[in-house]
């Protein structure tokens, strides 16, 4: 086991241990290469075992979750075993916590197999058989991610553990994948979870009741790794979210008139089928109205007035729900009765949420509609707290326990003031340790000084500049290049123009959203060693391709968020009412944090080296540019002029 002493890691571990011991919260920035995972895992596990309290670690990405489970936690056990003073902690128990809907429930599977003629058509029965064969083989965890290809959602929905059928009364750890996982969770000292599930559970009321301290479990203490992502995830999950697809799925589960399959086919009559059909038609009319009246020319629109959305769907749904309740009471089969009650409860929840959105019920929330999917055909009704800091303060920092938020990018000019305000961590301590990497020696930074304005009326000169700059810089690099975009329109344009050029060169060019998943793109980058990869959004953060396979990072624009999104509009109004500047207090700090994340894609190990090219000349032309320059990993840079490179 090769390990090295890192002073920065030791300093962080001491600060974290102190915070846990004193029950305090902490904001801690640890630069890339510090080894922050072990710096919080070691003191956290010791504290959990010593006090017999649950230690929850929340990550935002699957890659970090896998790193913890497959590398860091096993390594920590080895460290403990090798130390006489820490050997007693080596047998700590750890578990992964994922949502109930990810697990297979054997009881529901058996019920589905018995009633498959009524519930499923031919292709669905074939999928059910595949799931059954997988379950017989003995899956490792019993989660859908182990099945390849992934199970069809309409069939998996009938057999997963997210149902009252899967309960302590009917299922046991010996026979049920979820109950087995839950048993491990209940006994674990260390629990690994993702941000989304944690906030979803907290938003659904899973926090300890009364005066019992704890965020997710009684007397727990929590670490948010990738903590810079927590506010956005909290905003997503502490509001309402209802989609046309989800509502249609529930109705089709009850009865699909086209296939004449569903739960009601086992107990219902003609009139009951008609009630479902009427509800389905009302649902389609409702979401079609939203699409035509509000989303015909845009993907997102804010709701500003109560009553903007129609209420015609409530009567047919009310009649269906009244009948569902009666049918559930009449059902003799316990599983069928429970499934009917679950679907009744789910639909009631959707209707309640739609009612709140129609009325814009909460003045401290922002409401909007949006569309998604490849054909932009799925309609969503959404809400989010305007002041997410208030919500996070209530569910995290006022729960009487330690909460650590850590990341490589929490601060600005060495202070976490903006992040503190954003998450509501008013009284948390803060700490910072720099990266041990030698950026002065290993990184060259170039900044374009002749790039046209990205937001000009005629964008063609700007797009031409992007294409030529990326092509010249990437072809002149022996290793691989990652070019980061702030929108998919520019990305797709550059990909369309550059692809034939790179094909003539015999080199590979890949783009996000063009046939490969993020993990597949990473594998191709590592395998081929000299590709050009165009990415947006998630590629700015958490994308890791160490070595010469990633020798250059190009930032096409400063990553300002779209100010027209309903959440940002509402937050801007909120800040203006407080007499604050939305640009200085929200837009700029958020962009700087993302800018730092993008820069951090290049150097991931001590021996990594390469170039950073920033193509947005506003960084040297605008007054706010100095704020970005101050956050670069080194202060000196070279001027890049496309005109000079074109002449070569």
N, C-alpha and C positions, 0 to 999 in steps of 0.2 A: 504493500500500500504506500504509494508515493504521495507525500504531503509536504507542504512547505509552510513555515510560519509567516503569516501576513499580519503586520502590526495593525493595519486598518480593520481586518476581520476581528482581531482580538479586542480592539477598542469598541467595535460595534457590539460584540457579544457581551462585554461588560455593561454597556449602557442598556442593552435589552434585558439582561439579567436583573439589573437594578430596578428597571421599570416594572417588571413582573413581580419582583419581590415586594415592592412598595405599592403595588396596585395602581400604578400610574399609566397614563397613555403616552405614546411616544411617536413622533414623526421623524423618520431617520432616512436620510439620503446616503446610499452607498454606491459609489461609482462602479462602473463595469470592471469586473475582475477582482472585486473585494472578496467575493464568496459569501454573500449575505445570507444565502440559504442556511448554511451551517452556523452562521453567526446568530441566527434566531432559533434554529432547531435545537442546538445544544442546550442553551439556558432554558428554553421552553419545555423540553422534555424533562429536564431535571426538576423544574418547578412543578410540572404536571404529576410526575411520579411521587415527589415529596409531599405534595399537598392533596393528591388524589383528586385533581381537578381536570376537566377536559381542556385540551389544548387544540384550538382550531386554527388551521392554516388555510387561508383562502387565496387562490391564484386566479388570474384572469384567463390564461391560455392553457390549452391542453398540453402544449410542449413543456411548460414549466411544471405542470402537474405530473407529467411522466418523468421529468428529471428528478423531482422530489421522490417519487415512488420507486423508481428504478436505480437511481444513483445516490442521491443525498442521504436518504433515510438508511439504506444498507450501509453506506460509508460511516454514518454516525454510530451505528451499532458496533462496527469494527473499532472505531476510535474509543468508544466506551470500554469495550472488552480489553483493549491494550493498556488501559489506565487503571491501576489498582484502586485509585480514589473514585473512579467513575464506573467500575465494573458492575456495580449493583443496579445501574440504570440501563444496562445493555439489552435487557429483555423487555423493554417497553413495548406496549401493544399499539399498533397503528392500523388505521382503516381508511378506505376511500369512501366518501359519501357522495352518491349521485342521486338524482331524482327518482322517485318511485316508478315513473313511466319508463325508465330505462331497463328495469328488471322484468324478467319473466316470472309469472305466477303459475305454478304447476296446477293449482286448483282451477284457475280460469282457463288454462290450456285444455285440461280434461273436459271442462264444461263445453268449451268451443268445439272440441272433437266430437262430443256426443250430439251437439246441436248443429253441426256444420251444414247439414242439408237445408235447414231453415235460415241460417245466418249468412252463408257464403255461396257465391257462384263458383264455377269450375276452377277458374284460375286462382281464386282466393283459397279454395280448398287445397290446391297444389302447394300454395305458399304455407298454409297451415301445416301440411304434412312435412314440409322442409323444416319448419320450426320444431315440430315434434321430434323429428329424427335428430336434430341438433341437441334437444334437451335430453334425449336418451343417451347420447354419446357422453354426456356429463360436461357441460360448459364450465369454464374456470370460475367465472363470476356470475354468469347467467344474465349478462347485460347485452342489449341489442348491438353494441359496438363489436361484439365478438362474432357476430354473424356476417358473412360476406357472400354475396352482396347484402346490403342492409335490408331488413324485412320491410315489406310494404306496410305503409302506415295504417291503412284501414284494417289489416289483419292483426298487426301488432297491438293496435288499440284494444282489440278484443281479448288479448291474452296477457297484457302487461299488469304489473302490480299496482297501478294507480287506480285502485277500485276498492270499495268497501268489502268486496269478496275476499280480498287479501288482507286478513286480519289475524290477530293472535288467536282468536277463537277457531278459525278454520285452517290456518297455516302454521307450520312449525319450521324451525331452522333445519330440521332433518330433511324436509321435502321441498321447501320453498326457497328459491334463490334470494328473494328480497328479505325474508325473515332471517336467513342465514347472514346476510350482509348487515342487517339491522342488529343482530346479536353481537357481531364484531364491533359495530359502532358503539353500542352500549358499554362494551368492556374496554374500549380503546382509551389510551392516554392521549394519543395524537390522532387528529382527524383532518384529512385533506379534503377540501371542498372547492368548488369554483365560486367566483364572485356572484354569478347569476343565480345559482341555487341558493346561496346564503341570503341574498336580498329578496328572492322570491319567497323563501320560507318566512323570513322576518316580516315581509309585507303581508303574508297570509296569517300572521298572528302566532307564529311558532315560538316567539321569545318566551322565556320563563315568566310566569304570571306573578302578580302581586309585587311584593318588595324583594323577591328573590333576584340577586344580581346575575348577570350573564346576558350574552347577546343571542346565542342560539340554544345553548344548553344551560341548565342551572350551574352557576359558579364557574362557567368557562372563562377563558381569556383567549384573545384572537389576534392573529397576524394577518394583515392584508399585504401579500407580496404583489408586485406590480400595482402598488397602491395608487399610482397616478390615474389608473383606470376606474377606480372605485366610484367617483362621483357620477360618471356617465352611466355606469351599470346600475347604480342606485336609482338614478333618474328613470331608467328603463323599467325597473321592477317595483318601484314604490308608487306607481300610478296604475291606470287601467289600460288594458290591451285586449281588444275583441276583434276577431277577423271573420270575414265571410267564409273562409275555408273551414275554420274551427266549428262554426255554427252548422254549416252544411254537413260536416262529418258526424256530428251528434245526431242530426236528423236522419241521415242515411243509416246510421247504426240502429236507430229505432225502426225505420222501415224505408227501403229503397223501392219506390213504385216501379221503376224500370226493370229491376231484377226480381222484384217481389220477394225480397229477403230482408231479414232484420229481426230484432227482438220481438216486435209486435206480431210477426207472422206466426209465433208460437202461442199467442194468447189473445190477440186482438181480433176484431171483426171489421167488416167493410167500412163502417163509419169511423173506426179508429185509424184505418189507413188513410182515409180522406182528411182527417184532422192533421196528420203528418204532412200530407201533400199540400194542404192549404198553408200550413206553417212554412213549408219549403218555398212555396210561391211568394208568400209575404216577405220571406227572408231575401229571396232573389230580387224582388221589386225594391226593397229597402236599399240594398247595397247597389243596385243598378242606378237608383235615384242619386245616391251619393256620388257614384262615378260620373254620371252625366252632368249633374248640376254643379259639382265642385272639383272634379278631378279630370275633366275633359282635356285641359291644356297643361296641367301640371301634375306632378306626383305627390305633392304635399300641400295641404291648405289648412290654415288655422280657422277654428270656429270662434267667432267673436260675439255672436248673439244667441241667447237661448231660443230654442224652437227652430233653429236652422234645419235640423234633421226631421224627417216625417215620423209620425207615431203610428202609422197604419199597421205595423206588424204586431203591436201589443195584443189586440183582440184575438186573432187566430192562435197566437202562442199561449194566451191565457186559457183558451178552451182546451188546447192540447195538454197543458200542464195539469189542469183540473182532472182530465181523463187519465193521465199517466199516474196520478196519485191513486186513483181508484183501482186501476189495473194492477199496480204494485201490491195493493192490499189483497187483491183477489188471487194473485199468483201463488200457487202451491209450491212450486220449485223455488228453493231458497236462493240459489244463484241468480235465477231470472228476476226474482223479486228485488234482490240487492242491486242488480244491474239497472233495472228500471228506476229505482230510487236515485242511483248515482247520476243517471242521465237527466232525470227531473231536476236534481240539484244543480247540475251544470248549466242547464238551460235557464233556470231561475237566476243564476249568477250572471249569465250573459244579459238577460233582460234588465236586471238591476243596474248593471254597468251601462247599458245603452240609455237607460232612464237618466242616470247621472250625467252622461255626456250630452244628451238632448237638452237638459236643463242647465248645463254648465254649473253643476251644483256647488263645487268648491271654488270660492274666489281666490284661493291660494294655489290653484292648479291652472295649467294651460291645457287646452283641448285642441285636438286637430284630427284630420283624416288623411290617410295616405294610401298609396297603392304599391304593390310589390309583385314579385314573381317574374319569370322570363317574359310573359306576355302582359305584365302589369295588370293582371286580372284579379289579384287578391286585394280586397279592400280592408283596411284596418281603421278602427276607431281607437284613438289613443288619448291618454292624459299623463301628465307628469307634474310633480311639485315644482313651482317656480323657484322657490328658495330651497334647493336640495340640501343646503347646509343645515337648515332647521330640521329637516327629516332625518338626516344622518346623525345629527346631534342627539336626537331623541332615541334612535334605535341602536346607536353605538356608544357614544361618549357620555351618555347619561345613564348607562346601565350598571354602574357601580363595579366595573371591572377594567382590566388593562386591555387597551387596543393599540396595536403597533401597526403603523402604515409605513411601508418601506418601498423604495424604488431607486433607480439610478437618476431619476429626474423629478424630484419634489420641490427643489428650490429655484430661486431666481436671485442672482447676485449673492448666493450663499445664504439666503434667508427663505424660510418656508411660509412667509406671511400670506401670500396669495392662496397657497394650498390649504393652509390652516382655516382661512375664511371660507373656502369652497366646501370643505368637509365638516365644518362646525366643530373643529377640535380646539375650542377656545383656550383650554387650560393644559393642553398636551405639551410635554417637553419636546425639544427638537435636537437632533444631532446630525452631523455630516462627516463622512470620511471620503477623501478623493480616490479616484482610480489609481492603482499602482502602475498602470501602463505608461510607457514613455511616448506620449503623443508628439512631443517636440521632435523626436528622432524618427518616429515611424510613420508620421502622417504629413502629407502635403495638401494644403488647402488652396484651391483656386476659386476666384469669384468673378463671374461675368460682369463686365462694366459697360457693355454695349448692347444689352438685351432690350428689345422693345417692351413697352408696357404690356403686361399680360391682360389687362382689362380694357385695352383700347377698342374703339368702335370697329376697326378693321383688324381682326385677329390673325390674319394670314401671315403678316411679317413675323409676328411672335411665334406662331406654330412652325414656320419655316426655320426660324432661329433654333427652336428646340430640336427639330429633326436633325439639322446639320451639326449642332453642337454635340448632341448625343452620339451621332454616327462617328464624327471625327474623334471624339474622346474615347469611345468604346473600342473602335477598331485599332486605335493606337495603344491599347492596353493589352498586355499578354494574358492577364488573368481575366476573371469575370467582372461584369459591371451590373450594378443594381440601380436603375433609374426610378426615382420615386415621384409620383404625380399626386396632385390634390383633387383630381377629378378624372372620371373615366372617359369623358369626351376627348380630352387632350391625349390621354393614354392610347385610346383606340386610333386616333388620327396618326400618331407617331408610329404605332405598330403597323398600320396599313402601308405607310410610306417606306418604312425601314425594312419590312420583311423581305421584299424581293431583292433589295440590295444585299442583305445578309445571306440570303440563299445563294446569290452569285458568288459570294466570298467563301461559301462552304462552311459558314459558322452558324450556330443556332441562335435564334432570337425567340423569346417566349414572353407572353403577356398574361397578366392576371385576367381570369375570365375567358380565356381562349382555349379551353379543353383540358386543363390540368388543375388539380387542387393545389393548394399552397404547399403541402408536404411533398407532392410530386414535383413541383417546380424546384423546391429546395434540393431534392435528390438529383434532379437533372443538372442543376447548377454545380453540385459537388462532383458528380460523375464526369461531366464534360470539361469542366475547369475553365472555359473561356467563353461562356455564353453572355448574351445581353438579356437581362430580365427587366421587364417594365411592370411596376407594381403600384398600387394605391392603397389607401386606408390601412389595412392590417399589416402591410409590409413596412410601414413606418416604425412599427414597434414589435418587438418580439421575434423578428425574423433573424435567424442565426445561421450563417454559412462561413465558418472559420477557414482560414488559410487563403491561398492564392485564388481559389474559386471565386472569392469576392475581394477583388483588389481595388475596386472603385465604387463609390457611391455618388450618384448625381441627384441633387435636389432641384427639381424643375421650377418650383415656386415656394415661396414662404407659405407655410401651411395654415393660413387663416381659414377659419370655419365659415360656412355659408351663413351670412347674417340674416338671410330670409327664412331660416327654419323657425317654426313656431316657438320652440323652446328658447332659442336665442333672442327672438323678438320679445318674448314675454320677460326674459331676464333683463334685457336692455331697458324695458319700460320700468321694471322694478328698481334697477340701479339709478335711473334718472330721477325717480320719485325720491330716492334717498340723497339726491344731490351728487351722485357719483358719475364718473365717465364710463360708459359701457366699453369703449375701446381700451382705455387704460386699465380698467379693473377686471375685464373679462376677456375681450378678444385678443389683446396683445399677450397677456400672460399664458393663455391657453395655447396660442400659436408658438410661443417660445418653448413651452414644454414639449410640444410635438416636434419642433425643430431639433431639439436636443435628442429626442428619441431617434429621429432619422439619422442624425450624425453618428449615433451610437451603433448603427448597423455595421460599420466598417471594422472596427477593432474589437475582437471578442476574446483574443488570447494574447499572451505576452509577445509572441513572435509575429503577430499579424501586422501588416503594414500596407499602405496604399494611398490613394488619392480621394479627396472629397472635392467635388465640383458643384458650386452653387450658381444656378443660372438666372436667378431672380436679381436683377440689378437694383431693385428697390432697397436692398440691404445696404447699398452704399450711397443711394440717392436720397432716401427719405430720412427724416429725423429719427423715426423709430428704429431705423436700421442698426443704430449703435447698440440697441438692447439685444438684438440677435448676435451681433459681433462679439459682445461681451460674454456670450455663453458658448462660444466655440472652444474646442479642446486645446487650441493654441491660438495665440494672438496674431501672429504674422500670416499673411496670405499673399498669393500671387494674383495679379490681374489677368483675367482671361478675356481675349478679344477674338471673336469669331472671324472677323475680317483678316486678322493676321494668320490664322490657321488655314483659311481658305486659299491664301496666296502661296502656302507652302506646297 
